[in-house]
Amino acid sequence: MGQDLAAIFNMFLDPAEAMKRVERKWIWVIPTVLISIAVMAMGLYVAPLTARVMQRNPPEGMTREALQQALPTIEMFARIGAFASPVIIIVMTLISAALLLGACQILGLSGKFKALFNMVSMASIIQLVKVLASVAVLYTKGSDIQTMQELQPALGLDIFLPEGSNKVLVAILNYFSVFQVWYIVVLAIAFAAYTKTTKANGFLATAPTWLLPLLFVIGGAFLRPS
């Protein structure tokens, strides 16, 4: 257990070294539990903040009376989403591992699904830091939060854009936070070490695992009102 824990946290500094224990059967449990607890706690913390912000700024076309009636349902679904986060995290990890296995087959590399699943789970320790940073920002702002945008801490490159920038560009740059870039680099290095390929192939093979969620982010930006 101690060596597994050390390998997981070694993903921060030396992902290639951490891959020496990537075939351990249950090593995925530790990072999955940690990130699940953090995401669940954040969801439960943000739910009442969201309700309060919506009360102050009702969505366009909705009266305050209608919003007041809808708030209990909105909060309930927010809490359900928080408690469902462990399942969602595991499903997303399975999808990422499947994409990596497909990349191995395309590039002619040797890789096992179990090890790739463990690798993605171990790399999620980087995302844990992002969640903790987001909670810290929201907690610091506290009652000063006035808009829905403020419920999404500015941790991405969009902080350098002027106000009124294209919403799709804002969404793309918001996705690329320092933690997301760190995760991309860590996963690529870990993949290259595990499959004994070049780092260039590592970045190429792991690209679909972060491009897919980016596409959803871009789609959401198109649907968002201007």
C-alpha contacts under 8 A as a table, 3 or more apart, distances in Angstrom:
res1	aa1	res2	aa2	distance
1	M	4	D	5.07
1	M	5	L	6.13
2	G	5	L	5.15
2	G	6	A	6.18
3	Q	6	A	4.98
3	Q	7	A	6.12
4	D	7	A	5.07
4	D	8	I	6.25
4	D	21	R	6.96
4	D	27	I	6.26
5	L	8	I	5.13
5	L	9	F	6.38
5	L	30	I	7.51
6	A	9	F	5.32
6	A	10	N	5.93
7	A	10	N	4.84
7	A	11	M	6.77
7	A	17	E	7.64
7	A	18	A	4.63
7	A	19	M	7.70
7	A	21	R	6.86
8	I	11	M	5.61
8	I	18	A	6.62
8	I	31	P	7.36
8	I	122	M	5.46
8	I	123	A	7.75
8	I	125	I	7.34
9	F	12	F	5.91
9	F	125	I	7.25
10	N	13	L	5.50
10	N	14	D	5.48
10	N	15	P	6.20
10	N	17	E	7.46
10	N	18	A	5.78
11	M	14	D	5.47
11	M	15	P	4.23
11	M	16	A	7.89
11	M	18	A	6.05
11	M	122	M	7.08
11	M	123	A	6.41
11	M	125	I	7.61
11	M	126	I	7.99
11	M	186	V	6.89
12	F	15	P	6.82
12	F	125	I	7.97
12	F	126	I	7.04
12	F	186	V	7.55
14	D	17	E	5.49
14	D	18	A	6.48
15	P	18	A	4.88
15	P	19	M	6.38
15	P	186	V	6.13
15	P	187	L	7.76
15	P	189	I	6.46
15	P	190	A	5.10
16	A	19	M	5.36
16	A	20	K	7.61
16	A	189	I	6.28
16	A	190	A	5.04
16	A	192	A	7.88
16	A	193	A	5.15
16	A	194	Y	7.40
17	E	20	K	5.86
18	A	21	R	6.13
18	A	22	V	7.04
18	A	190	A	7.75
19	M	22	V	4.78
19	M	119	M	7.50
19	M	190	A	6.33
19	M	193	A	6.85
19	M	194	Y	5.98
20	K	23	E	7.70
20	K	194	Y	7.93
21	R	24	R	5.62
22	V	27	I	7.43
22	V	115	A	5.53
22	V	116	L	7.90
22	V	118	N	5.98
22	V	119	M	6.15
23	E	114	K	7.12
23	E	115	A	4.99
23	E	118	N	7.25
24	R	27	I	5.58
24	R	115	A	7.83
24	R	118	N	7.99
25	K	28	W	7.74
25	K	114	K	7.84
26	W	29	V	5.71
27	I	30	I	6.23
27	I	31	P	7.90
27	I	118	N	6.52
27	I	122	M	7.82
28	W	31	P	6.01
28	W	32	T	6.17
28	W	117	F	7.49
28	W	118	N	4.92
28	W	119	M	7.85
28	W	121	S	5.34
28	W	122	M	6.38
29	V	32	T	5.16
29	V	33	V	5.97
30	I	33	V	5.35
30	I	34	L	6.28
31	P	34	L	5.05
31	P	35	I	6.03
31	P	121	S	6.05
31	P	122	M	5.87
31	P	124	S	6.66
31	P	125	I	5.94
32	T	35	I	5.36
32	T	36	S	5.89
32	T	86	P	7.50
32	T	89	I	7.51
32	T	90	I	7.48
32	T	121	S	6.21
32	T	124	S	7.65
33	V	36	S	5.07
33	V	37	I	6.11
33	V	86	P	7.61
34	L	37	I	5.33
34	L	38	A	6.32
34	L	128	L	7.37
35	I	38	A	5.07
35	I	39	V	6.04
35	I	124	S	7.24
35	I	125	I	7.06
35	I	127	Q	7.49
35	I	128	L	5.24
36	S	39	V	5.19
36	S	40	M	5.92
36	S	85	S	6.24
36	S	86	P	4.97
36	S	89	I	7.17
37	I	40	M	5.12
37	I	41	A	6.02
37	I	86	P	7.95
38	A	41	A	5.17
38	A	42	M	6.14
38	A	128	L	6.94
38	A	131	V	6.62
38	A	132	L	6.97
39	V	42	M	5.07
39	V	43	G	6.11
39	V	82	A	6.97
39	V	85	S	6.73
39	V	131	V	6.65
40	M	43	G	5.11
40	M	44	L	6.25
40	M	82	A	4.58
40	M	83	F	5.91
40	M	85	S	6.20
40	M	86	P	7.88
41	A	44	L	5.21
41	A	45	Y	6.07
41	A	82	A	7.39
42	M	45	Y	5.00
42	M	46	V	5.99
42	M	82	A	7.78
42	M	131	V	7.47
42	M	135	V	6.25
43	G	46	V	5.20
43	G	47	A	6.10
43	G	78	A	6.90
43	G	79	R	6.76
43	G	81	G	7.42
43	G	82	A	4.84
44	L	47	A	5.39
44	L	48	P	7.63
44	L	78	A	7.42
44	L	79	R	5.85
44	L	82	A	6.16
45	Y	48	P	6.68
45	Y	49	L	7.19
46	V	49	L	5.03
46	V	50	T	6.00
46	V	151	L	7.60
47	A	50	T	5.22
47	A	51	A	6.46
47	A	75	E	5.78
47	A	78	A	5.77
47	A	79	R	6.83
48	P	51	A	5.03
48	P	52	R	6.18
48	P	75	E	6.92
49	L	52	R	5.11
49	L	53	V	6.20
49	L	151	L	7.94
50	T	53	V	5.17
50	T	54	M	6.11
50	T	148	M	7.10
50	T	151	L	7.47
51	A	54	M	5.15
51	A	55	Q	6.21
51	A	71	L	6.38
51	A	74	I	7.69
51	A	75	E	6.88
52	R	55	Q	5.13
52	R	56	R	6.47
53	V	56	R	5.12
53	V	57	N	6.07
53	V	145	I	7.35
53	V	146	Q	5.78
53	V	147	T	5.91
53	V	148	M	6.63
54	M	57	N	4.89
54	M	58	P	5.02
54	M	59	P	6.99
54	M	67	L	7.99
54	M	147	T	7.93
54	M	148	M	7.68
55	Q	58	P	5.69
55	Q	64	R	7.25
55	Q	67	L	7.34
55	Q	68	Q	7.54
56	R	146	Q	7.43
57	N	147	T	7.24
58	P	62	M	6.33
58	P	63	T	7.02
58	P	64	R	6.46
58	P	67	L	6.86
59	P	62	M	5.65
62	M	66	A	6.34
62	M	67	L	6.46
63	T	66	A	5.25
63	T	67	L	6.16
64	R	67	L	4.96
64	R	68	Q	5.98
65	E	68	Q	5.08
65	E	69	Q	6.45
66	A	69	Q	5.21
66	A	70	A	6.26
67	L	70	A	4.95
67	L	71	L	5.97
68	Q	71	L	5.39
68	Q	72	P	7.88
69	Q	72	P	6.94
70	A	73	T	5.48
70	A	74	I	6.24
71	L	74	I	4.92
71	L	75	E	6.06
72	P	75	E	5.19
72	P	76	M	6.05
73	T	76	M	4.96
73	T	77	F	6.23
74	I	77	F	5.35
74	I	78	A	6.20
75	E	78	A	4.95
75	E	79	R	6.23
76	M	79	R	5.20
76	M	80	I	6.21
77	F	80	I	4.89
77	F	81	G	6.03
78	A	81	G	5.08
78	A	82	A	6.28
79	R	82	A	4.93
79	R	83	F	6.29
80	I	83	F	5.21
80	I	84	A	6.04
81	G	84	A	4.99
81	G	85	S	6.16
82	A	85	S	5.29
83	F	86	P	7.17
84	A	87	V	5.60
84	A	88	I	6.44
85	S	88	I	4.95
85	S	89	I	5.98
86	P	89	I	5.12
86	P	90	I	6.26
87	V	90	I	5.22
87	V	91	V	6.18
88	I	91	V	5.12
88	I	92	M	6.12
89	I	92	M	5.18
89	I	93	T	6.12
90	I	93	T	5.00
90	I	94	L	6.15
91	V	94	L	5.04
91	V	95	I	6.28
92	M	95	I	5.06
92	M	96	S	6.18
93	T	96	S	5.05
93	T	97	A	6.10
93	T	117	F	6.45
93	T	120	V	6.28
93	T	121	S	6.62
94	L	97	A	5.10
94	L	98	A	6.14
94	L	117	F	6.33
95	I	98	A	5.05
95	I	99	L	6.24
96	S	99	L	5.06
96	S	100	L	6.24
96	S	117	F	7.59
96	S	120	V	7.11
96	S	208	P	8.00
96	S	209	T	5.25
97	A	100	L	5.03
97	A	101	L	6.14
97	A	113	F	6.35
97	A	116	L	5.23
97	A	117	F	4.86
97	A	120	V	6.77
98	A	101	L	5.03
98	A	102	G	6.21
98	A	113	F	6.98
99	L	102	G	5.05
99	L	103	A	6.23
99	L	206	T	7.98
99	L	208	P	6.84
99	L	209	T	6.71
100	L	103	A	4.90
100	L	104	C	6.21
100	L	116	L	6.87
100	L	205	A	6.45
100	L	206	T	6.31
100	L	209	T	7.60
101	L	104	C	5.01
101	L	105	Q	6.43
101	L	111	G	6.53
101	L	112	K	7.12
101	L	113	F	6.18
101	L	116	L	7.22
102	G	105	Q	5.17
102	G	106	I	6.27
103	A	106	I	5.04
103	A	107	L	6.02
103	A	205	A	5.27
103	A	206	T	7.75
104	C	107	L	5.25
104	C	108	G	5.75
104	C	109	L	4.60
104	C	110	S	6.28
104	C	111	G	6.25
104	C	205	A	7.34
105	Q	108	G	5.04
105	Q	109	L	6.14
105	Q	110	S	7.66
106	I	109	L	7.76
109	L	195	T	6.24
109	L	197	T	7.75
110	S	195	T	5.96
111	G	115	A	7.34
111	G	116	L	7.13
111	G	194	Y	7.82
111	G	195	T	6.27
112	K	115	A	5.40
112	K	116	L	6.24
113	F	116	L	5.07
113	F	117	F	6.02
114	K	117	F	5.12
114	K	118	N	6.24
115	A	118	N	4.98
115	A	119	M	6.08
116	L	119	M	4.89
116	L	120	V	6.31
117	F	120	V	5.36
117	F	121	S	6.24
118	N	121	S	5.05
118	N	122	M	6.03
119	M	122	M	5.11
119	M	123	A	6.14
119	M	187	L	7.61
119	M	190	A	7.32
119	M	191	F	7.72
120	V	123	A	5.07
120	V	124	S	6.30
120	V	187	L	7.14
121	S	124	S	5.18
121	S	125	I	7.51
122	M	125	I	5.92
123	A	126	I	6.00
123	A	127	Q	7.69
123	A	183	Y	6.60
123	A	186	V	6.80
123	A	187	L	6.14
124	S	127	Q	4.96
124	S	128	L	6.39
124	S	183	Y	7.49
125	I	128	L	4.95
125	I	129	V	6.86
126	I	129	V	5.43
126	I	130	K	6.83
126	I	179	F	6.48
126	I	180	Q	7.98
126	I	182	W	7.21
126	I	183	Y	5.81
127	Q	130	K	4.94
127	Q	131	V	6.37
127	Q	179	F	6.58
127	Q	180	Q	7.28
127	Q	183	Y	7.07
128	L	131	V	5.19
128	L	132	L	6.28
129	V	132	L	5.08
129	V	133	A	6.04
129	V	179	F	7.46
130	K	133	A	5.07
130	K	134	S	6.16
130	K	179	F	5.85
131	V	134	S	5.07
131	V	135	V	6.26
132	L	135	V	5.15
132	L	136	A	6.16
133	A	136	A	5.04
133	A	137	V	6.26
134	S	137	V	5.18
134	S	138	L	6.25
134	S	152	Q	7.73
134	S	153	P	5.85
134	S	155	L	7.88
135	V	138	L	5.13
135	V	139	Y	5.96
136	A	139	Y	5.10
136	A	140	T	6.09
137	V	140	T	5.13
137	V	141	K	6.31
137	V	153	P	6.49
138	L	141	K	5.18
138	L	142	G	6.01
138	L	145	I	8.00
138	L	151	L	6.91
138	L	153	P	7.01
139	Y	142	G	5.01
141	K	144	D	5.37
141	K	145	I	6.12
142	G	145	I	6.20
143	S	146	Q	7.89
145	I	150	E	5.98
145	I	151	L	7.12
146	Q	150	E	6.91
147	T	150	E	5.37
147	T	151	L	7.03
148	M	151	L	5.25
148	M	152	Q	7.31
149	Q	152	Q	5.53
149	Q	153	P	7.89
150	E	153	P	6.11
150	E	154	A	7.94
154	A	158	D	7.43
154	A	159	I	6.31
154	A	174	N	7.20
155	L	159	I	7.53
155	L	174	N	6.96
155	L	177	S	5.28
155	L	178	V	7.14
156	G	159	I	6.41
156	G	173	L	5.94
156	G	174	N	4.11
156	G	175	Y	6.05
156	G	176	F	5.32
156	G	177	S	3.69
156	G	178	V	6.64
157	L	160	F	6.09
157	L	161	L	7.87
157	L	173	L	4.88
157	L	174	N	5.62
157	L	175	Y	7.91
157	L	176	F	6.20
157	L	177	S	6.07
157	L	178	V	8.00
158	D	161	L	5.27
158	D	170	V	5.41
158	D	171	A	7.61
158	D	172	I	7.97
158	D	173	L	4.83
158	D	174	N	5.00
159	I	174	N	7.82
161	L	165	S	6.55
161	L	170	V	7.44
162	P	165	S	5.99
164	G	167	K	7.96
165	S	169	L	7.30
165	S	170	V	6.70
166	N	169	L	5.36
166	N	170	V	6.22
167	K	170	V	4.96
167	K	171	A	6.13
167	K	221	A	6.19
167	K	222	F	7.68
167	K	226	S	7.32
168	V	171	A	5.06
168	V	172	I	6.23
168	V	218	I	6.03
168	V	221	A	5.38
168	V	222	F	6.63
169	L	172	I	5.15
169	L	173	L	6.18
170	V	173	L	5.32
170	V	174	N	5.89
171	A	174	N	5.02
171	A	175	Y	6.23
171	A	217	V	6.54
171	A	218	I	6.44
171	A	221	A	6.23
172	I	175	Y	5.24
172	I	176	F	6.80
172	I	214	L	7.15
172	I	217	V	7.17
172	I	218	I	6.62
173	L	176	F	5.22
173	L	177	S	7.52
174	N	177	S	6.24
175	Y	180	Q	7.24
175	Y	214	L	7.06
175	Y	217	V	7.58
176	F	179	F	7.74
176	F	180	Q	5.51
176	F	181	V	6.09
177	S	180	Q	5.08
177	S	181	V	6.31
178	V	181	V	5.24
178	V	182	W	6.07
179	F	182	W	4.91
179	F	183	Y	6.05
180	Q	183	Y	4.97
180	Q	184	I	6.19
181	V	184	I	5.07
181	V	185	V	6.28
182	W	185	V	5.24
182	W	186	V	6.09
183	Y	186	V	5.09
183	Y	187	L	6.01
184	I	187	L	5.33
184	I	188	A	6.17
184	I	203	F	7.81
184	I	206	T	7.76
184	I	207	A	7.93
184	I	210	W	7.43
185	V	188	A	5.22
185	V	189	I	6.20
185	V	203	F	7.55
186	V	189	I	5.27
186	V	190	A	6.04
187	L	190	A	5.07
187	L	191	F	5.99
187	L	202	G	7.92
187	L	206	T	6.96
188	A	191	F	5.14
188	A	192	A	6.15
188	A	199	K	6.65
188	A	202	G	4.47
188	A	203	F	4.79
188	A	205	A	7.69
188	A	206	T	5.92
189	I	192	A	5.13
189	I	193	A	6.17
189	I	199	K	6.02
189	I	202	G	6.24
189	I	203	F	7.69
190	A	193	A	5.13
190	A	194	Y	6.11
190	A	202	G	7.84
191	F	194	Y	5.14
191	F	195	T	6.03
191	F	202	G	5.52
191	F	206	T	7.54
192	A	195	T	5.40
192	A	196	K	5.51
192	A	197	T	4.90
192	A	198	T	5.73
192	A	199	K	5.40
192	A	201	N	6.95
192	A	202	G	4.68
193	A	196	K	5.03
193	A	197	T	6.76
194	Y	197	T	7.98
197	T	201	N	6.47
197	T	202	G	7.02
198	T	201	N	5.24
198	T	202	G	6.27
199	K	202	G	4.63
199	K	203	F	6.25
200	A	203	F	5.29
200	A	204	L	6.26
201	N	204	L	4.90
201	N	205	A	5.87
202	G	205	A	5.28
202	G	206	T	6.12
203	F	206	T	5.36
203	F	207	A	5.94
204	L	207	A	5.39
205	A	208	P	7.11
206	T	209	T	5.63
206	T	210	W	7.46
207	A	210	W	5.74
207	A	211	L	5.95
208	P	211	L	4.83
208	P	212	L	5.80
209	T	212	L	5.98
209	T	213	P	7.46
210	W	213	P	5.65
210	W	214	L	6.30
211	L	214	L	4.91
211	L	215	L	6.24
212	L	215	L	5.24
212	L	216	F	6.77
213	P	216	F	5.09
213	P	217	V	6.33
214	L	217	V	4.92
214	L	218	I	6.22
215	L	218	I	5.06
215	L	219	G	6.12
216	F	219	G	4.98
216	F	220	G	6.09
217	V	220	G	5.11
217	V	221	A	6.27
218	I	221	A	5.03
218	I	222	F	6.46
219	G	222	F	5.25
219	G	223	L	6.50
220	G	223	L	5.14
220	G	224	R	6.17
221	A	224	R	5.11
222	F	225	P	7.93
